[in-house]
Amino acid sequence: MRIQKRRCSVNMTLRILLPLVMILSLILPTSPIKAEENKSSSVNLSILATTDVHANMMDYDYYSDKPTTEFGLARTAQLIEKHRRENPNTLLVDNGDLIQGNPLGEYAVKYEKNDIISGAKTHPIIEVMNSLHYDAGTLGNHEFNYGLEFLDGTIKGADYPIVNANVKTVSGENRYTPYVIKDKTVTDENGGKHQLKVGYIGFVPPQIMTWDKKNLEGRVQVEDIVESAKKTVPKMKAEGADIVIALAHSGIEKKAQSSGAENAVFDLATKVSGIDAIVSGHQHGLFPDAEYKGAAQFDVDKGTINGIPVVMSSSWGKYAGVIDLRLEKTDSAWHVEDAKGSIEPIAGNVNSENETVVNTVKKAHEGTLKYIREPVGQTKADINSFFAQVKDDPSIQIVTDAQKWYAENKMKDTEYKDLPILSAGAPFKAGGRNGSNYYTNISAGDLAIKNIGDLYLYDNTVQIVKLNGSEV
């Protein structure tokens, strides 16, 4: 009798539990592990970019020989630190034209060249970049001004990869590391950790073969930027790059360009698949900017070209470029869900120097100050460029006179000695896009190296070209 009661109790329990089990089996996934794998993860990734810094590590105008609040990586670095605090998922890149452009760059070449070439000393500008923990960089056209040996020595000192894909040897091999893929640990919105494979690739204008012909002819060749990208970006994706960042020391035009173009960023964004973000430069301009409003495939509000986020952050550290990517991971693959490019000025946002930059470059800065103050001559009249755009100007005249003197001395013992010489000059410092203070203004009296440097900012090569009348 007891046995029958116990059986009735068991049967009753089974009749209650079985329907519940069947209902639960319809609601719950059959494989909890697989469901977790398919779960989507979101990561907000920021890419900070500098470009065309032109040796302006300090917030100091060496030509006027006084501090400035208008430019300098010592101030841009404050923006970098702010963004890193706000988002630990932050990358930092440089887009070239880094080691040339002011007396600090000249000081390194004049006094430390051999040690930099041999690797005995790290270029002081690279020391600053190392101290700020850059993730990657590329080469600008002015990196080639001091010759390949000096550039090789400069790259040797970098703790971060410096990439370039379109400068080749004469036999067609890459002269520099074309790209790298680096692991970046990122944190998603739920606090989960992920390994993101970030690919960096770099490009420089093919025109370096003309601008630095003396240093490069017979030693390297330069491939079209877009063609180089089309060959290389698929390799990066095949090797596992989750995202690809193009460091293009190249400007932005509003429409497609022909092969070999100097400013090819529009074409990179519209003709090359697989690029997720582009850092532009070279033109010393701004993007996003109202100048591009209404142009086909440009979205100025989002800072994109053909949907790809792009930034160009002026020059000399006046701005930081900021690319924000919202990444989604589904089925073990990352994709860009949303993207925005923007630029952030130091003006109005930064009120102090970055101590890391100041301390790192201190010795080179002090050496540069001593160098620029060396006397070289005198002038009996003021030399300024206030009206260089509209009338004869003393700051240009002295340059063209110097070029003419140089050419006459070079030609005096040649078959061309009797040819007339025309000397052309350009108003480098005449306000415009560089601001209302961007002028040469040298008072009558003693001249120092800083004054001579103020007359001609670039380490260019004087060329004597034979022309006929129609060519002139």
C-alpha positions in Angstrom: 0.0 0.0 0.0 2.9 2.3 0.9 4.6 1.4 -2.4 1.5 2.3 -4.4 1.2 5.7 -2.7 4.9 6.5 -3.4 4.4 5.6 -7.1 1.4 7.9 -7.3 3.5 10.7 -5.7 6.3 10.2 -8.3 3.9 10.0 -11.2 2.2 13.2 -10.0 5.6 15.0 -9.9 6.6 13.8 -13.4 3.3 15.0 -14.8 4.0 18.5 -13.4 7.7 18.7 -14.3 7.7 17.4 -17.8 5.7 20.2 -19.4 7.9 22.7 -17.6 11.1 21.1 -19.0 9.5 21.2 -22.5 8.7 24.9 -22.2 12.1 25.7 -20.9 13.8 23.8 -23.8 11.9 26.0 -26.3 13.0 29.2 -24.5 16.6 28.6 -23.5 19.4 28.2 -26.2 20.7 24.6 -26.6 24.3 25.8 -26.5 25.1 28.6 -24.0 28.7 28.8 -25.2 27.8 29.4 -28.8 25.3 32.1 -27.8 28.1 33.9 -25.9 30.4 33.8 -29.0 27.6 35.4 -31.1 27.1 38.1 -28.6 28.0 41.6 -30.0 30.7 43.7 -28.4 31.1 47.5 -28.9 34.4 49.4 -28.6 34.9 53.2 -28.9 38.3 53.7 -30.4 40.0 57.1 -30.8 42.9 57.9 -33.1 44.8 61.1 -32.3 47.0 62.5 -35.1 49.6 65.2 -35.6 51.0 66.2 -38.9 53.5 68.7 -40.4 54.9 69.6 -37.0 58.1 70.8 -38.7 60.4 70.4 -35.7 58.2 72.6 -33.5 58.6 70.6 -30.3 58.5 73.7 -28.1 56.0 76.5 -28.0 58.7 78.8 -29.0 59.2 81.1 -32.0 62.9 80.8 -32.7 62.8 83.5 -35.4 61.3 86.1 -33.0 63.3 84.5 -30.2 60.3 84.4 -27.8 57.7 82.0 -26.4 54.4 81.6 -28.2 51.0 80.2 -27.4 50.1 79.7 -31.1 51.9 76.4 -31.9 54.2 73.7 -30.6 53.9 70.0 -29.7 54.5 71.0 -26.1 51.0 72.3 -26.2 49.4 69.7 -28.5 50.6 67.1 -26.0 48.2 68.5 -23.5 45.3 67.7 -25.8 46.8 64.2 -26.3 46.9 63.6 -22.5 43.3 64.9 -22.2 42.0 62.4 -24.8 43.9 59.6 -23.3 42.3 60.3 -19.9 38.9 60.4 -21.4 39.3 57.2 -23.5 41.9 54.6 -22.7 41.1 53.1 -26.1 43.3 55.7 -27.8 46.0 55.5 -30.5 48.5 58.2 -31.3 50.1 58.7 -34.8 52.2 61.2 -36.7 51.9 62.0 -40.4 55.3 63.2 -41.3 57.2 66.5 -42.1 58.5 66.1 -38.5 62.3 66.7 -38.4 62.6 69.8 -40.6 61.2 73.2 -40.5 62.8 75.4 -37.8 66.2 76.0 -36.2 65.8 73.1 -33.8 65.7 70.7 -36.8 68.7 72.5 -38.2 70.6 72.3 -34.9 70.2 68.5 -34.9 71.7 68.3 -38.4 74.5 70.8 -37.7 75.7 69.5 -34.4 74.5 65.9 -34.1 74.4 64.5 -37.6 77.1 62.0 -37.5 76.0 60.6 -34.1 72.4 60.3 -35.4 73.6 58.5 -38.6 75.7 56.0 -36.6 73.0 55.4 -34.1 75.1 56.6 -31.2 72.4 59.3 -30.5 68.7 59.5 -30.9 67.4 62.5 -32.8 66.1 64.9 -30.2 62.8 65.2 -32.0 62.4 61.4 -32.0 63.2 61.4 -28.3 60.2 63.6 -27.8 58.0 61.3 -29.9 59.2 58.3 -27.9 58.4 60.1 -24.6 54.8 60.6 -25.8 54.5 57.0 -26.7 53.4 57.3 -30.3 51.9 54.1 -31.8 53.1 54.8 -35.4 54.4 57.4 -37.8 55.1 57.9 -41.5 57.5 60.0 -43.6 56.7 63.4 -45.1 58.5 64.9 -48.1 60.8 67.0 -45.9 62.1 64.0 -44.1 64.3 63.5 -47.3 65.8 67.0 -47.2 68.9 65.8 -45.3 69.7 62.7 -47.3 68.9 59.0 -46.9 71.7 58.2 -44.4 70.5 60.8 -42.0 66.9 59.7 -42.4 67.9 56.0 -41.8 69.7 57.1 -38.6 66.7 59.1 -37.5 64.3 56.1 -38.0 66.7 53.9 -36.0 66.1 55.8 -32.8 62.3 55.5 -32.9 60.6 53.2 -30.4 57.5 53.2 -32.6 57.2 51.9 -36.2 57.7 54.5 -39.0 56.0 53.1 -42.1 56.0 53.9 -45.8 54.7 51.7 -48.6 55.4 53.7 -51.8 59.1 54.5 -51.7 60.9 51.7 -53.4 64.5 50.8 -54.2 65.6 51.0 -57.8 64.9 47.3 -58.1 61.3 47.7 -56.9 61.6 46.5 -53.3 60.2 48.5 -50.3 62.9 51.0 -49.1 61.1 51.2 -45.7 58.8 49.1 -43.6 55.6 49.4 -45.7 53.1 48.6 -42.9 52.8 47.0 -39.5 50.0 45.3 -37.7 50.1 45.9 -33.9 48.0 44.4 -31.1 46.0 46.9 -29.1 44.2 45.9 -25.9 40.8 47.6 -25.9 37.9 47.6 -23.4 34.3 47.3 -24.6 31.3 49.1 -23.1 30.7 46.2 -20.7 34.3 46.2 -19.4 35.4 43.2 -21.4 39.0 43.1 -22.8 39.7 42.4 -26.4 42.8 42.2 -28.6 42.4 44.5 -31.7 44.8 44.1 -34.6 45.5 47.6 -35.9 47.2 48.0 -39.3 49.2 51.1 -40.1 50.4 52.0 -43.6 52.1 55.2 -44.9 52.5 57.2 -48.1 54.5 60.2 -49.4 54.0 62.3 -52.5 55.9 60.9 -55.6 57.1 64.5 -56.2 60.0 64.0 -53.7 61.9 62.7 -56.7 61.9 66.3 -58.0 62.0 68.2 -54.7 65.0 66.1 -53.4 66.4 64.9 -56.7 70.0 65.5 -55.5 69.5 63.1 -52.6 67.2 60.5 -54.3 68.0 60.2 -58.0 69.4 56.8 -58.8 68.8 55.5 -55.3 65.0 55.2 -54.9 61.8 55.4 -56.9 58.3 56.4 -55.8 55.1 54.6 -56.7 51.7 56.2 -57.1 50.0 56.5 -53.8 46.7 54.8 -54.8 48.4 52.0 -56.8 50.6 51.3 -53.8 47.6 51.2 -51.5 45.6 48.9 -53.8 48.5 46.4 -53.7 49.3 46.6 -50.0 46.0 47.0 -48.1 44.6 43.6 -49.1 47.8 42.0 -47.8 47.2 43.7 -44.4 43.7 42.4 -44.3 44.8 38.9 -45.3 47.4 39.0 -42.4 44.6 39.7 -39.9 44.3 43.5 -39.6 41.0 44.3 -37.9 41.2 47.9 -39.0 43.6 49.7 -41.3 44.8 53.3 -40.7 46.4 55.1 -43.7 49.0 57.7 -42.7 49.0 59.7 -46.0 51.4 62.6 -46.2 49.2 63.9 -49.0 46.6 66.6 -49.3 42.9 66.7 -50.2 41.4 67.7 -53.5 37.7 67.8 -54.2 37.7 65.4 -57.1 39.6 62.4 -58.5 43.2 63.0 -59.5 45.4 61.5 -62.2 48.1 58.9 -61.4 51.1 60.2 -59.6 49.1 63.0 -57.9 50.7 64.9 -55.1 47.4 65.2 -53.2 45.7 61.8 -53.4 43.6 61.5 -50.2 40.2 61.8 -52.1 41.3 58.9 -54.3 42.5 56.8 -51.3 39.0 57.2 -49.8 37.1 56.5 -53.0 39.2 54.0 -54.9 40.8 51.7 -52.3 38.9 49.1 -50.3 39.8 48.1 -46.8 40.9 51.5 -45.3 39.0 52.4 -42.2 40.6 55.8 -41.4 42.9 58.3 -43.1 45.2 60.9 -41.7 46.0 63.6 -44.2 48.5 66.4 -44.3 51.1 68.1 -46.5 48.9 71.0 -47.4 48.9 72.6 -43.9 45.2 72.9 -44.2 42.2 71.8 -42.2 39.7 69.0 -42.6 36.9 68.8 -41.8 36.4 72.4 -42.8 33.6 74.5 -44.4 35.8 74.8 -47.6 34.6 71.3 -48.5 30.9 71.8 -47.8 28.8 70.6 -50.7 31.5 68.8 -52.5 30.4 65.4 -53.8 31.2 62.5 -51.4 32.3 64.9 -48.6 30.4 65.0 -45.3 31.9 67.9 -43.4 29.7 67.5 -40.4 31.0 63.9 -39.9 34.5 64.6 -41.2 34.3 61.8 -43.8 35.0 61.3 -47.5 33.0 58.5 -49.1 32.1 57.4 -45.6 35.8 57.1 -44.5 36.8 59.4 -41.6 39.6 61.8 -42.6 41.5 64.5 -40.6 44.0 67.1 -41.6 45.2 69.1 -38.6 47.0 72.1 -40.0 50.7 72.3 -39.0 53.2 73.0 -36.3 51.0 71.4 -33.6 48.3 74.0 -33.8 45.6 71.3 -33.9 45.2 67.7 -33.0 43.3 65.4 -35.4 40.7 63.2 -33.8 39.1 60.2 -35.4 36.5 58.3 -33.4 35.5 54.8 -34.5 32.7 52.8 -33.0 33.6 49.2 -33.6 31.3 46.2 -33.3 32.4 42.6 -33.0 30.1 40.0 -34.3 31.0 36.3 -35.0 34.7 37.1 -34.1 35.0 39.9 -36.7 35.3 43.6 -36.1 33.6 46.2 -38.3 33.2 50.0 -38.2 29.6 50.7 -37.1 30.1 54.5 -37.0 32.9 57.0 -37.6 33.6 60.7 -37.2 36.6 62.9 -38.0 37.3 66.2 -36.2 40.1 68.6 -35.4 40.8 70.3 -32.1 42.8 73.5 -31.8 45.2 74.3 -29.0 44.0 77.9 -29.0 41.3 78.1 -26.3 41.9 74.6 -25.1 45.5 74.6 -23.8 46.9 77.0 -21.2 50.2 75.4 -20.4 53.2 73.3 -21.7 53.5 69.6 -21.4 56.3 68.8 -18.9 57.2 65.6 -20.6 58.0 67.4 -23.9 59.7 70.3 -22.2 62.0 68.1 -20.1 62.8 65.7 -23.0 63.8 68.4 -25.5 65.4 70.8 -22.9 69.1 70.2 -23.9 68.4 70.5 -27.7 66.2 73.6 -27.1 68.9 75.4 -25.1 71.5 74.4 -27.8 69.2 75.8 -30.5 68.8 79.1 -28.6 72.6 79.5 -28.5 72.8 78.6 -32.2 70.2 81.1 -33.4 71.8 83.9 -31.5 75.1 83.6 -33.3 75.9 86.9 -35.1 76.3 86.9 -38.9 76.2 90.5 -40.1 74.3 93.8 -40.0 71.5 95.6 -41.9 71.2 99.3 -42.2 67.5 99.2 -42.9 64.5 97.3 -41.6 63.6 94.0 -43.4 60.0 93.0 -43.3 57.4 91.2 -45.4 54.2 93.2 -44.5 53.5 94.1 -48.2 55.1 91.1 -49.9 51.9 90.2 -51.7 51.4 93.6 -53.3 54.8 95.4 -53.9 58.5 94.9 -54.1 59.6 93.6 -50.8 63.0 93.7 -49.0 62.6 90.2 -47.4 62.2 88.6 -50.9 64.7 90.9 -52.6 67.6 89.9 -50.3 66.8 86.2 -51.1 66.7 86.7 -54.8 69.9 88.8 -54.7 71.6 85.9 -52.8 70.4 83.4 -55.3 71.7 85.5 -58.2 75.1 86.0 -56.6 75.3 82.2 -56.0 74.4 81.4 -59.6 76.8 84.0 -61.1 79.7 82.5 -59.1 78.8 79.0 -60.1 78.6 79.9 -63.8 81.6 82.3 -64.1 84.0 79.7 -65.4 81.5 77.8 -67.6 80.1 78.2 -71.1 77.0 79.8 -69.6 78.8 82.7 -68.0 77.4 85.3 -70.4 73.7 84.2 -70.1 71.4 86.7 -68.2 70.2 85.4 -64.8 66.7 85.6 -63.5 66.2 85.0 -59.8 62.7 84.0 -58.5 61.6 84.3 -54.9 58.4 83.6 -52.9 56.8 85.4 -50.0 56.9 82.6 -47.5 55.8 84.7 -44.5 53.0 87.0 -45.6 50.1 86.4 -43.3 47.4 84.4 -45.1 46.4 81.0 -43.7 49.1 81.1 -41.1 47.6 84.1 -39.3 48.0 87.8 -38.8 51.3 87.5 -37.0 53.0 85.4 -39.7 55.4 88.0 -41.1 59.2 88.6 -41.2 60.1 91.8 -39.3 63.8 92.4 -38.7 64.9 95.7 -37.3 67.9 97.6 -38.6 71.1 96.6 -36.7 72.9 93.3 -36.0 71.8 90.2 -37.8 71.8 86.7 -36.2 71.2 83.2 -37.6 67.6 83.5 -36.5 67.1 86.5 -38.8 68.6 84.7 -41.8 66.4 81.6 -41.1 63.4 83.9 -40.9 64.0 85.0 -44.5 63.9 81.5 -46.0 62.2 78.7 -43.9 62.9 75.6 -46.0 66.0 73.6 -46.6 65.6 73.6 -50.3 68.2 73.2 -53.0 69.1 76.1 -55.4 68.6 75.0 -59.0 70.1 76.8 -62.0 67.9 76.0 -65.0 68.7 77.0 -68.7 65.5 78.3 -70.4 64.7 79.8 -73.8 62.4 82.8 -74.3 59.2 80.8 -74.8 59.8 78.8 -71.7 60.3 81.9 -69.6 
